[in-house]
């Protein structure tokens, strides 16, 4: 334990090790929770910049919690900002395409059904489900990232699967 008291995130090798250990998981967590539109890569970088700016105040044991909390707050702030931006701007859809109209219609319908089914999941279920099915993370890894038990991860994923099956049957 005495060794930890003298470790400092301001040391380049420690900061680099923290970056290598958490950057990918942090990006995936933000991506699954908020999507690509809010630039999760940028928020990961900003979170690490804030960690570096506060390196003397944060112990290596608290770095993961600091990073995930900071990045989550940055994404929430960006989401609130985007709501204001969208309120004041209309997005004009492109009026041309090279693809078959029937294909475009089917693709659009499928995407709407998929998004609707995923949006009907709770945030906890959606995050755990996407981390498992898209990223291929094991239940134990997800539990560590979300600071919950493995049983809670199992329950979330199985609940998500059950809800998705029910919605697919209705469609």
MIRO-90653 format. One line per field, with one value per residue: residue number from 0; residue in one letter; chain; x, y, z negated of N, C-alpha, C in turn. Coordinates in nm, 2 decimals. Atoms other than C-alpha are relative to their C-alpha. Layout:
k <- (NUM; ...)
r <- (a; ...)
c <- (A; ...)
nX <- (X; ...)
nY <- (Y; ...)
nZ <- (Z; ...)
caX <- (X; ...)
caY <- (Y; ...)
caZ <- (Z; ...)
cX <- (X; ...)
cY <- (Y; ...)
cZ <- (Z; ...)
//
This chain:
k <- (0; 1; 2; 3; 4; 5; 6; 7; 8; 9; 10; 11; 12; 13; 14; 15; 16; 17; 18; 19; 20; 21; 22; 23; 24; 25; 26; 27; 28; 29; 30; 31; 32; 33; 34; 35; 36; 37; 38; 39; 40; 41; 42; 43; 44; 45; 46; 47; 48; 49; 50; 51; 52; 53; 54; 55; 56; 57; 58; 59; 60; 61; 62; 63; 64; 65; 66; 67; 68; 69; 70; 71; 72; 73; 74; 75; 76; 77; 78; 79; 80; 81; 82; 83; 84; 85; 86; 87; 88; 89; 90; 91; 92; 93; 94; 95; 96; 97; 98; 99; 100; 101; 102; 103; 104; 105; 106; 107; 108; 109; 110; 111; 112; 113; 114; 115; 116; 117; 118; 119; 120; 121; 122; 123; 124; 125; 126; 127; 128; 129; 130; 131; 132; 133; 134; 135; 136; 137; 138; 139; 140; 141; 142; 143; 144; 145; 146; 147; 148; 149; 150; 151; 152; 153; 154; 155; 156; 157; 158; 159; 160; 161; 162; 163; 164; 165; 166; 167; 168; 169; 170)
r <- (x; x; x; x; x; x; x; x; x; x; x; x; x; x; x; x; x; x; x; x; x; x; x; x; x; x; x; x; x; x; x; x; x; x; x; x; x; x; x; x; x; x; x; x; x; x; x; x; x; x; x; x; x; x; x; x; x; x; x; x; x; x; x; x; x; x; x; x; x; x; x; x; x; x; x; x; x; x; x; x; x; x; x; x; x; x; x; x; x; x; x; x; x; x; x; x; x; x; x; x; x; x; x; x; x; x; x; x; x; x; x; x; x; x; x; x; x; x; x; x; x; x; x; x; x; x; x; x; x; x; x; x; x; x; x; x; x; x; x; x; x; x; x; x; x; x; x; x; x; x; x; x; x; x; x; x; x; x; x; x; x; x; x; x; x; x; x; x; x; x; x)
c <- (A; A; A; A; A; A; A; A; A; A; A; A; A; A; A; A; A; A; A; A; A; A; A; A; A; A; A; A; A; A; A; A; A; A; A; A; A; A; A; A; A; A; A; A; A; A; A; A; A; A; A; A; A; A; A; A; A; A; A; A; A; A; A; A; A; A; A; A; A; A; A; A; A; A; A; A; A; A; A; A; A; A; A; A; A; A; A; A; A; A; A; A; A; A; A; A; A; A; A; A; A; A; A; A; A; A; A; A; A; A; A; A; A; A; A; A; A; A; A; A; A; A; A; A; A; A; A; A; A; A; A; A; A; A; A; A; A; A; A; A; A; A; A; A; A; A; A; A; A; A; A; A; A; A; A; A; A; A; A; A; A; A; A; A; A; A; A; A; A; A; A)
nX <- (0.08; -0.09; -0.04; 0.11; 0.00; -0.10; 0.03; 0.06; 0.05; -0.08; -0.12; 0.04; 0.03; 0.13; 0.11; 0.00; 0.06; 0.15; 0.06; 0.00; 0.09; 0.14; 0.05; 0.09; 0.12; 0.07; 0.06; 0.11; 0.11; 0.06; 0.06; 0.12; 0.09; 0.04; 0.00; -0.11; 0.03; -0.05; -0.15; -0.06; -0.15; -0.04; 0.03; -0.11; -0.12; 0.02; -0.01; -0.14; -0.06; 0.03; -0.07; -0.13; 0.00; 0.02; -0.08; -0.06; 0.11; 0.07; -0.09; 0.02; 0.12; 0.12; 0.00; 0.11; 0.13; 0.00; 0.02; 0.14; 0.10; -0.03; 0.04; 0.14; 0.05; -0.03; 0.10; 0.13; 0.00; 0.01; 0.13; 0.08; -0.04; 0.06; 0.14; 0.02; -0.04; 0.11; 0.11; -0.02; -0.05; 0.08; -0.09; 0.06; -0.04; -0.05; 0.11; -0.04; -0.06; -0.03; 0.05; 0.14; 0.09; 0.05; -0.11; -0.01; 0.12; -0.01; -0.11; 0.05; 0.09; -0.08; -0.07; 0.10; 0.04; -0.12; -0.02; 0.12; -0.01; -0.11; 0.03; 0.09; -0.08; -0.05; -0.13; -0.09; 0.00; -0.06; -0.15; -0.06; 0.02; -0.09; -0.14; -0.02; 0.03; -0.08; -0.15; -0.05; -0.05; 0.06; 0.08; -0.09; -0.06; 0.11; 0.02; -0.11; 0.01; 0.12; 0.00; 0.12; -0.03; 0.01; 0.15; 0.08; -0.03; 0.08; 0.14; 0.02; -0.01; 0.11; 0.12; -0.01; 0.03; 0.14; 0.07; -0.02; 0.08; 0.14; 0.02; -0.02; 0.12; 0.11; -0.02)
nY <- (-0.12; -0.11; -0.03; -0.08; -0.14; -0.07; 0.00; -0.12; 0.01; -0.10; 0.07; 0.03; 0.14; 0.04; -0.06; 0.08; 0.13; -0.03; -0.02; 0.12; 0.10; -0.04; -0.08; 0.07; 0.03; -0.13; -0.03; 0.09; -0.03; -0.12; 0.03; 0.08; -0.07; -0.12; 0.01; -0.06; -0.14; -0.09; 0.01; 0.06; -0.01; -0.13; -0.01; 0.08; -0.08; -0.11; 0.06; 0.03; -0.13; -0.04; 0.09; -0.05; -0.13; 0.03; 0.13; 0.00; 0.01; 0.13; 0.12; 0.10; 0.09; -0.08; -0.05; 0.06; -0.07; -0.14; -0.01; 0.03; -0.10; -0.12; 0.02; 0.01; -0.14; -0.07; 0.04; -0.05; -0.14; 0.00; 0.04; -0.11; -0.10; 0.03; -0.03; -0.15; -0.02; 0.05; -0.08; -0.12; 0.04; 0.11; 0.09; 0.02; 0.13; -0.01; 0.03; 0.08; 0.12; 0.09; 0.13; 0.03; -0.05; 0.11; 0.03; -0.11; 0.01; 0.12; -0.03; -0.10; 0.07; 0.08; -0.08; -0.05; 0.10; 0.03; -0.11; 0.00; 0.11; -0.04; -0.11; 0.05; 0.06; -0.09; -0.04; 0.11; 0.12; -0.03; -0.01; 0.13; 0.08; -0.04; 0.04; 0.14; 0.05; -0.07; 0.00; 0.13; 0.00; 0.11; -0.05; -0.05; -0.12; -0.10; -0.02; -0.09; -0.14; -0.07; 0.01; 0.08; 0.15; 0.08; 0.03; -0.12; -0.01; 0.11; -0.04; -0.11; 0.05; 0.09; -0.09; -0.07; 0.10; 0.03; -0.12; -0.01; 0.11; -0.03; -0.10; 0.06; 0.08; -0.10; -0.06)
nZ <- (0.00; 0.00; -0.14; -0.07; 0.05; -0.08; -0.14; -0.03; -0.14; -0.08; -0.06; -0.14; -0.02; 0.07; -0.08; -0.12; 0.04; 0.02; -0.13; -0.08; 0.07; 0.00; -0.11; -0.09; 0.07; 0.02; -0.13; -0.02; 0.09; -0.04; -0.13; 0.03; 0.08; -0.07; -0.14; -0.07; -0.04; 0.10; -0.01; 0.12; -0.01; 0.05; 0.15; 0.06; 0.00; 0.10; 0.13; 0.04; 0.02; 0.14; 0.09; 0.00; 0.06; 0.14; 0.03; 0.14; 0.09; -0.01; 0.02; -0.11; 0.03; -0.02; -0.14; -0.08; 0.04; -0.04; -0.15; -0.04; 0.04; -0.08; -0.14; 0.00; 0.02; -0.13; -0.10; 0.04; -0.03; -0.14; -0.04; 0.03; -0.10; -0.13; 0.00; -0.03; -0.14; -0.09; 0.02; -0.08; -0.14; -0.06; -0.08; -0.13; -0.05; -0.14; -0.09; -0.10; 0.04; -0.11; 0.04; -0.04; 0.10; 0.08; 0.09; 0.10; 0.08; 0.09; 0.10; 0.10; 0.08; 0.08; 0.10; 0.09; 0.09; 0.09; 0.09; 0.09; 0.09; 0.09; 0.09; 0.10; 0.11; 0.09; -0.03; 0.05; -0.09; -0.13; 0.01; 0.02; -0.12; -0.11; 0.04; -0.01; -0.13; -0.10; 0.03; 0.04; 0.14; 0.09; 0.11; 0.11; -0.05; 0.01; 0.14; 0.05; -0.06; 0.05; 0.14; 0.05; 0.00; -0.12; -0.01; -0.05; -0.14; -0.06; 0.01; -0.10; -0.14; -0.03; -0.01; -0.13; -0.10; 0.01; -0.05; -0.15; -0.06; 0.00; -0.10; -0.14; -0.02; -0.03; -0.13)
caX <- (0.00; 0.29; 0.38; 0.04; 0.09; 0.39; 0.24; 0.12; -0.09; 0.13; 0.41; 0.40; 0.42; 0.13; -0.09; 0.00; -0.09; -0.43; -0.50; -0.41; -0.62; -0.94; -0.96; -1.13; -1.37; -1.46; -1.52; -1.74; -1.94; -2.01; -2.09; -2.34; -2.50; -2.52; -2.45; -2.20; -2.37; -2.23; -1.86; -1.76; -1.40; -1.38; -1.53; -1.28; -1.00; -1.15; -1.19; -0.82; -0.73; -0.92; -0.76; -0.42; -0.51; -0.61; -0.34; -0.20; -0.54; -0.65; -0.50; -0.45; -0.72; -0.97; -0.88; -1.13; -1.42; -1.31; -1.28; -1.62; -1.80; -1.63; -1.69; -2.05; -2.11; -1.94; -2.18; -2.48; -2.38; -2.33; -2.67; -2.83; -2.64; -2.76; -3.12; -3.08; -2.90; -3.18; -3.44; -3.30; -3.20; -3.40; -3.21; -3.29; -3.28; -3.09; -3.32; -3.13; -3.00; -2.85; -3.03; -3.36; -3.65; -3.79; -3.46; -3.45; -3.80; -3.73; -3.40; -3.57; -3.85; -3.60; -3.40; -3.71; -3.82; -3.47; -3.44; -3.79; -3.72; -3.38; -3.53; -3.80; -3.53; -3.43; -3.10; -2.94; -3.06; -2.96; -2.61; -2.54; -2.70; -2.50; -2.17; -2.23; -2.38; -2.19; -1.86; -1.85; -1.77; -1.83; -2.07; -1.78; -1.62; -1.95; -2.00; -1.66; -1.72; -2.07; -1.98; -2.26; -2.27; -2.24; -2.60; -2.73; -2.56; -2.72; -3.06; -3.03; -2.92; -3.18; -3.45; -3.34; -3.35; -3.70; -3.83; -3.68; -3.83; -4.17; -4.14; -4.02; -4.32; -4.56; -4.40)
caY <- (0.00; 0.23; 0.21; 0.35; 0.66; 0.76; 0.69; 0.99; 1.01; 1.30; 1.05; 0.98; 0.60; 0.58; 0.82; 0.62; 0.29; 0.44; 0.56; 0.23; 0.04; 0.25; 0.45; 0.18; 0.07; 0.44; 0.50; 0.19; 0.28; 0.63; 0.50; 0.24; 0.48; 0.79; 0.69; 0.83; 1.17; 1.32; 1.23; 0.98; 0.99; 1.36; 1.32; 1.04; 1.27; 1.56; 1.33; 1.23; 1.60; 1.68; 1.38; 1.52; 1.87; 1.72; 1.45; 1.57; 1.56; 1.21; 0.88; 0.60; 0.39; 0.67; 0.74; 0.50; 0.65; 1.00; 0.93; 0.76; 1.02; 1.31; 1.16; 1.08; 1.44; 1.57; 1.37; 1.48; 1.84; 1.78; 1.62; 1.92; 2.15; 1.96; 1.99; 2.37; 2.36; 2.14; 2.37; 2.66; 2.47; 2.26; 1.97; 1.95; 1.59; 1.53; 1.50; 1.26; 0.90; 0.63; 0.34; 0.17; 0.34; 0.00; -0.08; 0.25; 0.21; -0.14; -0.02; 0.28; 0.06; -0.19; 0.08; 0.23; -0.10; -0.17; 0.17; 0.15; -0.19; -0.07; 0.25; 0.06; -0.10; 0.06; 0.25; -0.02; -0.30; -0.13; -0.05; -0.40; -0.56; -0.36; -0.41; -0.78; -0.83; -0.56; -0.54; -0.90; -0.82; -1.10; -1.05; -1.01; -0.74; -0.55; -0.59; -0.43; -0.14; -0.06; -0.14; -0.39; -0.77; -1.03; -1.14; -0.79; -0.79; -1.13; -1.00; -0.69; -0.88; -1.15; -0.89; -0.70; -1.02; -1.10; -0.75; -0.76; -1.10; -0.98; -0.67; -0.87; -1.11; -0.80; -0.67)
caZ <- (0.00; -0.06; 0.30; 0.41; 0.19; 0.40; 0.74; 0.92; 1.24; 1.35; 1.42; 1.79; 1.77; 1.52; 1.73; 2.04; 1.87; 1.76; 2.11; 2.27; 2.01; 2.02; 2.34; 2.56; 2.29; 2.22; 2.59; 2.62; 2.31; 2.44; 2.79; 2.66; 2.42; 2.65; 3.00; 3.26; 3.32; 3.00; 3.09; 2.82; 2.94; 2.87; 2.52; 2.44; 2.53; 2.33; 2.03; 2.04; 2.08; 1.76; 1.59; 1.69; 1.57; 1.23; 1.22; 0.88; 0.72; 0.83; 0.72; 0.98; 0.80; 0.86; 1.23; 1.38; 1.19; 1.26; 1.64; 1.67; 1.47; 1.65; 2.00; 1.91; 1.79; 2.11; 2.32; 2.12; 2.17; 2.54; 2.57; 2.40; 2.64; 2.94; 2.84; 2.84; 3.17; 3.33; 3.19; 3.39; 3.71; 3.95; 4.11; 4.48; 4.62; 4.94; 5.24; 5.45; 5.44; 5.66; 5.49; 5.58; 5.41; 5.29; 5.13; 4.96; 4.83; 4.69; 4.53; 4.37; 4.24; 4.10; 3.93; 3.78; 3.64; 3.50; 3.35; 3.20; 3.05; 2.90; 2.77; 2.59; 2.38; 2.06; 2.07; 1.85; 2.07; 2.39; 2.27; 2.14; 2.45; 2.70; 2.50; 2.51; 2.86; 3.06; 2.88; 2.77; 2.41; 2.15; 1.87; 1.62; 1.83; 1.85; 1.48; 1.41; 1.65; 1.51; 1.15; 1.10; 1.04; 1.31; 1.22; 1.28; 1.62; 1.70; 1.59; 1.81; 2.12; 2.09; 2.02; 2.33; 2.54; 2.41; 2.49; 2.84; 2.91; 2.81; 3.03; 3.33; 3.29; 3.29; 3.60)
cX <- (0.09; 0.04; -0.10; 0.00; 0.10; -0.02; -0.08; -0.04; 0.08; 0.13; -0.05; -0.03; -0.13; -0.12; -0.01; -0.07; -0.15; -0.07; -0.01; -0.10; -0.15; -0.06; -0.10; -0.13; -0.09; -0.07; -0.13; -0.12; -0.08; -0.08; -0.13; -0.11; -0.06; 0.00; 0.12; -0.02; 0.07; 0.16; 0.06; 0.15; 0.05; -0.01; 0.10; 0.12; -0.01; 0.01; 0.14; 0.07; -0.03; 0.07; 0.15; 0.01; -0.02; 0.08; 0.05; -0.11; -0.07; 0.10; -0.02; -0.12; -0.13; -0.01; -0.11; -0.13; 0.00; -0.02; -0.14; -0.10; 0.02; -0.05; -0.15; -0.06; 0.03; -0.11; -0.14; -0.01; -0.01; -0.14; -0.10; 0.02; -0.06; -0.15; -0.02; 0.03; -0.12; -0.12; 0.00; 0.05; -0.09; 0.10; -0.08; 0.06; 0.05; -0.11; 0.03; 0.07; 0.03; -0.06; -0.15; -0.09; -0.06; 0.10; 0.01; -0.11; 0.01; 0.11; -0.05; -0.10; 0.07; 0.07; -0.09; -0.04; 0.11; 0.02; -0.11; 0.02; 0.12; -0.04; -0.10; 0.07; 0.03; 0.15; 0.10; 0.00; 0.07; 0.15; 0.06; -0.02; 0.10; 0.15; 0.02; -0.01; 0.08; 0.15; 0.05; 0.06; -0.07; -0.07; 0.09; 0.06; -0.10; -0.03; 0.10; -0.02; -0.12; -0.01; -0.12; 0.05; -0.02; -0.15; -0.08; 0.02; -0.08; -0.15; -0.03; 0.00; -0.12; -0.13; -0.01; -0.04; -0.15; -0.09; 0.01; -0.07; -0.15; -0.03; 0.01; -0.13; -0.12; 0.02; -0.03)
cY <- (0.13; 0.05; 0.09; 0.15; 0.09; 0.01; 0.12; -0.01; 0.09; -0.06; -0.06; -0.15; -0.05; 0.05; -0.08; -0.13; 0.02; 0.02; -0.13; -0.10; 0.04; 0.07; -0.07; -0.03; 0.13; 0.04; -0.08; 0.03; 0.12; -0.02; -0.08; 0.08; 0.12; 0.00; 0.08; 0.15; 0.10; -0.01; -0.06; 0.01; 0.13; 0.01; -0.09; 0.08; 0.12; -0.05; -0.02; 0.14; 0.05; -0.08; 0.06; 0.14; -0.01; -0.11; 0.00; -0.02; -0.14; -0.12; -0.10; -0.09; 0.07; 0.05; -0.05; 0.07; 0.14; 0.01; -0.03; 0.10; 0.13; -0.02; -0.01; 0.14; 0.08; -0.03; 0.05; 0.15; 0.02; -0.03; 0.12; 0.11; -0.03; 0.02; 0.15; 0.03; -0.05; 0.09; 0.12; -0.03; -0.11; -0.07; -0.03; -0.13; 0.02; -0.06; -0.09; -0.13; -0.09; -0.14; -0.01; 0.05; -0.11; -0.04; 0.10; 0.00; -0.12; 0.03; 0.10; -0.07; -0.09; 0.08; 0.06; -0.10; -0.04; 0.11; 0.01; -0.11; 0.03; 0.11; -0.03; -0.07; 0.11; 0.04; -0.11; -0.12; 0.03; 0.01; -0.13; -0.09; 0.03; -0.03; -0.14; -0.04; 0.07; -0.01; -0.13; -0.01; -0.11; 0.07; 0.06; 0.13; 0.12; 0.04; 0.10; 0.14; 0.08; 0.00; -0.06; -0.15; -0.06; -0.04; 0.11; 0.02; -0.11; 0.04; 0.10; -0.05; -0.09; 0.07; 0.07; -0.10; -0.03; 0.11; 0.00; -0.11; 0.03; 0.11; -0.05; -0.08; 0.09; 0.06; -0.10)
cZ <- (0.00; 0.13; 0.07; -0.05; 0.08; 0.15; 0.03; 0.15; 0.09; 0.06; 0.13; 0.02; -0.07; 0.08; 0.12; -0.02; -0.02; 0.13; 0.08; -0.06; 0.02; 0.12; 0.09; -0.07; -0.02; 0.13; 0.02; -0.09; 0.05; 0.13; -0.02; -0.07; 0.08; 0.15; 0.06; 0.02; -0.10; -0.01; -0.13; 0.00; -0.06; -0.15; -0.08; -0.01; -0.10; -0.14; -0.05; -0.01; -0.14; -0.10; -0.01; -0.08; -0.15; -0.05; -0.15; -0.10; -0.01; -0.01; 0.12; -0.02; 0.04; 0.15; 0.08; -0.03; 0.04; 0.15; 0.04; -0.04; 0.08; 0.14; 0.01; -0.01; 0.13; 0.11; -0.03; 0.04; 0.15; 0.05; -0.02; 0.10; 0.14; 0.01; 0.03; 0.14; 0.10; -0.01; 0.10; 0.15; 0.05; 0.09; 0.13; 0.06; 0.14; 0.09; 0.11; -0.05; 0.12; -0.02; 0.04; -0.11; -0.10; -0.11; -0.11; -0.10; -0.10; -0.11; -0.10; -0.10; -0.10; -0.11; -0.10; -0.10; -0.10; -0.11; -0.11; -0.11; -0.11; -0.09; -0.10; -0.12; -0.10; 0.03; -0.05; 0.09; 0.13; -0.01; -0.02; 0.12; 0.11; -0.04; 0.02; 0.15; 0.11; -0.02; -0.03; -0.14; -0.08; -0.11; -0.11; 0.04; -0.01; -0.14; -0.06; 0.05; -0.06; -0.15; -0.06; 0.00; 0.13; 0.01; 0.05; 0.15; 0.07; 0.01; 0.11; 0.14; 0.03; 0.00; 0.13; 0.11; 0.00; 0.06; 0.15; 0.07; 0.01; 0.10; 0.14; 0.03; 0.04; 0.14; 0.11)
//
